[in-house]
């Protein structure tokens, strides 16, 4: 999942959860078996959402990036 966002005034109404569930349904239908969500370390609310919908933090992986 990439770039899931809900406007602040609409947060807390289950919209993000429904978006994640819809994404899961579409991915499952295409044969996906695993989903990754990228979350910035400082995004506590985003981390809370992913934990709430059943994701676990993967301590084995590190993301590497560069700016050109």
Protein Blocks (a to p, Z undefined) as FASTA:
>chain_A
ZZiacdfklgonlmmmmmmmmmmmmmmmnopabdcddddfklmmlmmmmmmnopacdfkb
ccddddZZ
